[in-house]
Amino acid sequence: MSLDPHNPFPPGGSPPDKTYQAPPSDGAMPTDDERTWALIAHLSGLVAGFIGPLVVWLIKKDQSAFLDDQGKEALNFQIAVTIAAAVCAVTCVGAVLIPVVAVGALIYSILAGIEANKGVRYRYPYTIRLIT
């Protein structure tokens, strides 16, 4: 096998994934209760903004590594949505962009809730991870 000088990746390889990856799990599948609470953490942001995931995370973070991870992820996303909505509100383009931010938050929160309910450590795109 010869290396192609025009292909920077190893033979059969692909570009490295530069997205944020979930921390390694302990290998155990989350329980039904943990998955349900993770679902609640993600979906509570639709009703209560960042307060919903904050409450779930503060109550459940010490009970499970999965809940700690997903609670922080949901909280970080809702904080990012709040910041984006605030920036849109004080700028001229806010009337156009706030509905886009709201629809994006709705879609990503539902996707995150579905994946968390499957036991997957979901990662939101386009978010600021302030709480690590």
Backbone as a ProteinNet text record, in pm:
[ID]
protein_1_A
[PRIMARY]
MSLDPHNPFPPGGSPPDKTYQAPPSDGAMPTDDERTWALIAHLSGLVAGFIGPLVVWLIKKDQSAFLDDQGKEALNFQIAVTIAAAVCAVTCVGAVLIPVVAVGALIYSILAGIEANKGVRYRYPYTIRLIT
[TERTIARY]
82.3	0	86.8	66.6	145.4	59.2	125.3	54.6	34.7	-82.8	-115.2	-72.1	17.3	63.7	-45.5	-154.4	-263.5	-370.2	-361.5	-458	-388.5	-426.3	-357.4	-394.4	-491	-536.5	-474.9	-459.6	-402.5	-490.9	-433.6	-514.1	-637.2	-750	-875.5	-925.4	-851.5	-889.2	-979.8	-1022.7	-1109.4	-1061.9	-1112.4	-1069.8	-1108.6	-1026.8	-1061.9	-1185.2	-1266.1	-1386.9	-1348.8	-1376.1	-1335.5	-1451.1	-1561	-1671.3	-1641.8	-1709.9	-1692.9	-1746.9	-1669	-1709.5	-1749.8	-1841.2	-1884.2	-1770.3	-1764.9	-1662.4	-1686	-1581.7	-1601	-1695.7	-1777.8	-1871	-1805.4	-1867.8	-1814.3	-1852.2	-1917.8	-1954.2	-2090.9	-2147.3	-2277.3	-2387.8	-2489.6	-2605.6	-2684.6	-2724.8	-2805	-2936.3	-2981.6	-3107.4	-3224.4	-3341.6	-3461.9	-3485.4	-3463.8	-3483.5	-3384.9	-3259.3	-3158.7	-3192.4	-3235.7	-3271.2	-3392.3	-3488.1	-3606.4	-3568.7	-3482.7	-3440.1	-3358	-3277.4	-3201.8	-3298.3	-3402.1	-3505.3	-3570.6	-3603.3	-3665.6	-3570.6	-3441	-3343.1	-3341.6	-3343.5	-3338.9	-3469.5	-3581.7	-3710.4	-3757.7	-3709.2	-3752.9	-3707	-3602.6	-3557	-3658.5	-3744.2	-3847.3	-3953.6	-3973.9	-4078	-4021.3	-3904.5	-3852.8	-3718.8	-3677.2	-3547.9	-3434.7	-3332.8	-3219.7	-3248.5	-3357	-3391.5	-3428.3	-3500.2	-3540.4	-3421.4	-3327.9	-3210.6	-3124.2	-3119.7	-3041.1	-3094.4	-3225.2	-3286.2	-3262.4	-3284.9	-3263.9	-3117.9	-3026.6	-2884.7	-2843.1	-2887.6	-2850.1	-2903.9	-3022.5	-3082.2	-3019.8	-2989.6	-2951.6	-2803	-2721.3	-2582.8	-2498.6	-2528	-2448.8	-2495.9	-2607.4	-2662.9	-2612.5	-2564.3	-2525.5	-2433.4	-2328.8	-2239.8	-2315.6	-2407.6	-2488	-2575.9	-2640.9	-2726.5	-2643.8	-2527.2	-2439.2	-2399.6	-2360.3	-2318.5	-2433.6	-2547.7	-2659.7	-2724.4	-2725.8	-2777.1	-2692	-2559.7	-2469.4	-2484.7	-2499.3	-2513.5	-2641.4	-2753.3	-2880.5	-2871.7	-2809.4	-2794.8	-2708.8	-2597.1	-2510.5	-2584.2	-2662	-2735.5	-2839.1	-2912.3	-3015.7	-2954.3	-2835.4	-2765.4	-2726	-2675.7	-2637.5	-2759	-2872.4	-2995.2	-3038.7	-3028.9	-3066.3	-2976.1	-2845.3	-2751.7	-2782.2	-2806.3	-2836	-2964.9	-3066.6	-3192.7	-3174	-3092.5	-3067.6	-2992.5	-2893.1	-2818.6	-2911.5	-2996.3	-3091.6	-3188.7	-3227.8	-3326.1	-3272	-3141.3	-3086	-3028.2	-3037.8	-2987	-3103.4	-3072.4	-3175.3	-3233	-3156.9	-3201.4	-3274.4	-3301.1	-3363.8	-3498.9	-3578.1	-3711.8	-3705.1	-3598.5	-3582.8	-3517.5	-3419.2	-3340.8	-3398.4	-3475.5	-3530.4	-3618.2	-3704.5	-3779.5	-3688.5	-3579.3	-3484.8	-3419.6	-3378.9	-3318.9	-3420.8	-3545.2	-3649.3	-3677	-3686.9	-3711.6	-3591.9	-3471.4	-3351.4	-3346.6	-3379.1	-3380.2	-3484.6	-3600.3	-3705.1	-3658.1	-3605	-3562	-3449.1	-3345.3	-3230.5	-3266.2	-3354.9	-3395.5	-3472.2	-3558.4	-3632.9	-3538.8	-3447.1	-3348.8	-3264.6	-3221.6	-3140.9	-3221.3	-3345.6	-3429.5	-3449	-3470.4	-3487.9	-3360.7	-3246	-3118.9	-3086	-3108.5	-3081.3	-3171.9	-3294.7	-3385.9	-3344	-3260.9	-3203.9	-3078.4	-3028.4	-2906.4	-2781.5	-2798.1	-2685.3	-2646.1	-2515.9	-2466.4	-2466.9	-2574	-2595.1	-2509.7	-2461.4	-2387	-2457.1	-2494.4	-2556.8	-2451	-2485.4	-2395.5	-2420.7	-2329.8	-2345.9	-2375	-2304.7	-2329.4	-2199.4	-2214.2	-2100.9	-2101	-1992.5	-1986.4	-1923.1	-2005.7	-1959.8	-1943.1	-2028.6	-2023.1	-1962.3	-1847	-1778.8	-1765.1
-117.3	0	123.8	209.3	331.9	448.1	544.7	662.3	761.1	816.5	917.4	1053.6	1124.2	1252.5	1359	1338.9	1435.9	1406.8	1292.2	1254	1261.8	1355.8	1371.5	1264.9	1180.5	1081.4	945.9	861.7	729.3	647.4	545.5	464	408	424.7	375.5	463.2	569.6	655.3	767.7	841.2	954.8	1070.1	1189.4	1302.8	1283.3	1330.7	1317.8	1399.6	1348.4	1417.5	1521.4	1648.8	1755.6	1803	1729.9	1769.5	1727.5	1791.1	1759.6	1620.1	1538.8	1401.8	1389.3	1298.7	1271.9	1209.9	1237.5	1172.3	1022	944.8	800.3	757.1	660.6	610.8	496.1	458	347	212	214.4	92.4	37.8	85.1	36.2	113.7	42.4	106.8	179.4	304.3	375.8	303.1	313.5	249.8	325.8	265.7	332.6	465.9	467.5	589.2	698.2	661.9	758.8	813.5	726.2	770.8	863.5	834.5	920	1058	1062.5	1191.3	1270.6	1201.6	1270.3	1329.5	1255.2	1305.4	1430.7	1425.7	1540.3	1660.1	1635.5	1745.7	1815.2	1738	1798.4	1868.6	1808.7	1867.3	1978.7	1981.4	2086.1	2224	2228.9	2356.5	2422	2341.7	2397	2472	2432.2	2492.1	2599.8	2572.2	2659.7	2724.8	2721.4	2779.9	2704.4	2777.2	2708.1	2665.5	2714.5	2678.7	2530	2475.4	2334.6	2239.8	2247.7	2161	2186.1	2311.2	2343.4	2268.7	2271.2	2202.6	2051.5	1993.4	1849.1	1814	1892.1	1863.6	1876.1	1981.2	1999	1887.6	1838.5	1732.5	1596.7	1568.1	1432.2	1411.8	1516.5	1503.6	1406.8	1391.4	1302.9	1158.2	1132.2	997.1	912.7	977.7	903.2	987.5	924.5	994.4	1031.9	946	973.9	1096.9	1106.8	1221.9	1348.8	1337.3	1452.6	1504.7	1415.3	1452.9	1513.8	1448	1496.1	1620.7	1632	1753	1874.5	1857.7	1967.2	2002.5	1900.5	1926.2	2004.5	1962.7	2033	2175.9	2191.8	2324.3	2415.2	2364.6	2444.4	2488.3	2398.2	2433.3	2541.4	2528.6	2627.4	2762.4	2762.1	2888.3	2951.8	2871.4	2922.5	2978.3	2910.6	2958.9	3091.5	3101.4	3224.9	3340.5	3314.3	3417.5	3458.9	3361.2	3391.1	3473	3437.2	3511.9	3654	3669.3	3802.8	3889.6	3831.7	3906.8	3946.5	3854.4	3885	3994.8	3992.8	4089.6	4232	4247.3	4383.2	4430.7	4348.4	4390.3	4412.3	4469.2	4500.5	4375.5	4269.1	4149.3	4052	4094	4006.5	3952.6	4034.9	3991.3	3875.5	3871.3	3764.5	3640.9	3662.2	3549.6	3481.5	3550.3	3486.4	3366.6	3374	3252.8	3139.2	3171.5	3068.6	3001.6	3081.2	3026.6	2940.1	2984.6	2909.1	2774.8	2774.7	2649.1	2555.1	2609.2	2527.3	2466.5	2546.6	2496.3	2386.1	2403.5	2302.1	2171.1	2179.5	2058.5	1987.7	2063.7	1999.8	1944.7	2011.1	1958.7	1827.4	1819.6	1695	1583.6	1613.4	1512.3	1464.9	1559	1523.3	1436.6	1471.3	1391.9	1250.6	1235.4	1101.9	1020.1	1080.9	1007.6	974.1	1067.3	1041.2	931	926.3	821.1	683.5	682	556.7	517.9	608.9	583	636.2	721.9	779.6	911.6	933.3	1060.9	1162.6	1238.3	1330.6	1456.3	1507.8	1633.3	1728.3	1846.2	1948.7	2014	2038.5	2121	2268.9	2353.4	2498.8	2543.1	2488.5	2529.6	2571.2	2645.2	2689.8	2603.3	2537.6	2450.5	2528.3	2604.2	2684.5	2600.6	2503.5	2414.8	2283.3	2251.1	2128.2	2030.4
0	0	0	-95.8	-100.2	-52.4	3.4	51.9	-62	-68	-169.2	-114.6	-182.1	-129.1	-125.6	-199	-201.7	-97	-31.7	71.7	207	294.1	421.9	525.4	494.1	590.2	560.8	663.1	640	546.8	480.5	389.7	460.2	397.1	455.2	568.5	599.7	711.8	668.7	764.9	739	825.5	799.1	879.7	1025.8	1116	1257.3	1290.1	1380.3	1423	1526.3	1498.1	1588.3	1676.3	1679.2	1764.6	1907	1999.7	2140.6	2168.1	2233.5	2262.7	2409	2434.5	2570.8	2649.3	2778.5	2859.3	2861.6	2881.7	2880.9	2992.2	2960.1	3061	3136.2	3243.9	3322	3260.7	3145.3	3075.3	3111.9	3221.6	3264.1	3193.7	3152.9	3090.5	3199.3	3173.4	3273.5	3301.1	3423.8	3462.5	3400.1	3406.7	3354.2	3424.9	3556.2	3634	3591	3569.4	3525.5	3386.8	3299.1	3164	3167	3253.4	3264.9	3317.8	3419.3	3473.6	3371.8	3291.6	3186.1	3083.3	3048.9	2958.3	3016.8	3144.3	3211.2	3210.9	3233.1	3233	3097.3	2990.8	2857.3	2822	2852	2812.3	2905.1	3029.2	3121.6	3076.7	2995.9	2942.5	2850.5	2788.7	2700.6	2779.1	2903.1	2985.6	3078	3136.6	3241.5	3208.3	3082.6	3047.9	3114.8	3158.6	3221.1	3364.5	3423.3	3561.3	3572.6	3474.3	3478.1	3482.4	3384.8	3390.8	3514	3560	3679.7	3801.2	3819.3	3933.4	3925.3	3806.9	3790.7	3817	3761.7	3779.5	3926	3994.2	4134.6	4223.6	4192.6	4274.1	4245.5	4118.9	4078.1	4046.6	4047.8	4002.1	4084.1	4210.2	4295.4	4291	4225.8	4223.8	4108	4001.5	3883	3795.6	3740.6	3647.9	3520.3	3477.5	3358.6	3379.7	3495.3	3524.1	3542.4	3602.1	3616.1	3478.8	3390.4	3255.6	3175.8	3173.3	3092.3	3152.5	3284.6	3348.5	3314	3318.4	3280.9	3133.7	3049.8	2905.5	2877.3	2938.2	2919.3	2974.1	3089.9	3150.4	3062.9	3014.7	2927.5	2800.5	2742.9	2621.5	2650.5	2759.2	2790.7	2826	2887.3	2912.5	2779.2	2685.9	2553.7	2479.8	2489.4	2425.2	2487.6	2619.5	2688.3	2645	2635.1	2590.8	2446.7	2359.3	2219.4	2207.4	2284.2	2279.5	2332.8	2436.6	2491.8	2391.7	2324.2	2223.3	2108.8	2067.2	1959.8	2002.5	2127.8	2175.7	2175.9	2195	2201.8	2069.2	1966.5	1835.6	1739.7	1628	1527.8	1461.8	1455.9	1385.2	1478.4	1599.3	1697.9	1657.6	1593.4	1552.6	1454.1	1375.9	1277.8	1340.8	1426.3	1477.8	1601.5	1682.5	1802.7	1766.7	1664.8	1628.1	1581.2	1513.9	1469.2	1589.5	1687.1	1809.4	1882.9	1890.3	1960.4	1893.2	1761.9	1688.7	1704.1	1694.7	1714.7	1853.8	1955	2092.5	2108.6	2048.1	2054.5	1991.8	1872.3	1800.2	1872.5	1910.1	1976.1	2113.7	2186.3	2317.8	2303.4	2203.9	2181.7	2138.5	2046.4	2005.1	2123.2	2205.7	2322.4	2419.7	2441.8	2531.3	2480.4	2351.4	2292.8	2308.8	2276.8	2287.6	2432.6	2523.6	2665.2	2718	2669.3	2712.2	2659.6	2555.1	2505	2583.3	2666.8	2742	2676	2574.6	2501.3	2567.7	2583.4	2636.4	2521.5	2512.2	2400.4	2416.9	2305.2	2300.1	2204.4	2256.6	2173.8	2085.4	1959	1877.7	1910.9	1875.4	1888.7	2031.8	2128	2265.2	2332.6	2437.7	2519	2644.6	2671.3	2789.1	2904.5	2974.2	3085.5	3211.9	3228.3	3344.9	3299.4	3356	3315.1	3427.9
[MASK]
++++++++++++++++++++++++++++++++++++++++++++++++++++++++++++++++++++++++++++++++++++++++++++++++++++++++++++++++++++++++++++++++++++

